[in-house]
Amino acid sequence: MTDEQINIAIAESCGWEKEFYDYADIPDYCNDHNAMLEAENFLMKIDELSWDDYYCSFEKGLYSSTTRQRAENYLKVFGKWKE
């Protein structure tokens, strides 16, 4: 997936509705650590089980992962990742 596709998919999983946003308004989850933290916090609040799956999906641990790796794993946990 491209960065734009990833950013859109994460935004929509966090409640952004397609008809109400401009693509320029979507946070850059692939490159902005703070934006990815907000998505992770959203995941933690809505589904503790998915948070556990997400947290455990990192080979070397969540905190040593890049922002892009976090974004990819986030979508994999939601079943939204496309090869």
N, C-alpha and C positions, 0 to 999 in steps of 0.2 A: 504494500500500500504506500502511496505517496504521503508526504507530510500533510498535505491539504486534506486527503481522504481520512487520515488518522484524526486530525483536528476536528473535522466535521463529525465523525463517528463518536468521538468522546464527548463533544459538545451536546450532541443529541442524546447520548446516554445520561448526561447530567441535566436533561430537561429542556434544552434549547429546542424550540419548535421551528422547523424549516421556514415556514411562512413569515416568521417574525424577525429573522436575522439576515444581515448582509455577511457574506463570507469574510469580509475585512474585520468584522466585529468579533469573530470567534478567537478565543485565546490560542496561542501557539503552544499546544500541549507537548509537541515534540521537542521544543527547544527552550521553553520557559519553565524553569524548575518550580516557580511559584504557582503557575497555572496547573501544572501536574499535581502539585500538593493539594490544590483545591479539588481536583477531580478525585484524588485518593480520599480526601476527607468526605466527599459526597458518597463514595462507595462504602466507606466505613459506617456512615450514618444509615444508609438504606439497607445494607445487607451484611451482617457480620460474617456469615458463612462465605460469601464471595470475597470479603476482605481477607479472610484466612487463606483462601485459595490463591488470591493475588499475592499476598505476602510470602507464601511458601513457594511461589512459582519462580523465584529467582535463585539461580544456581549459586551465586556468590553472595547472596543477600541483597535485600532491597537497597540498603544505603550505599552499596558500592556500584549500583547500576546507573547507567546514563539516563537522562530524561527520555530519550528516544526508546530505550529498552523498557522503561516504566510504562510509556504510552502503549507500546506493543502488547505487553503483558496485560495491561488494563483491558484492552479490547479482546484479548484471548479469553479472559475470565468471563466477559460478557457474551462471548460467542459471536463477536462482531468482526473478528480478524479475518481478512481475506488475503490469500497468497497472491 
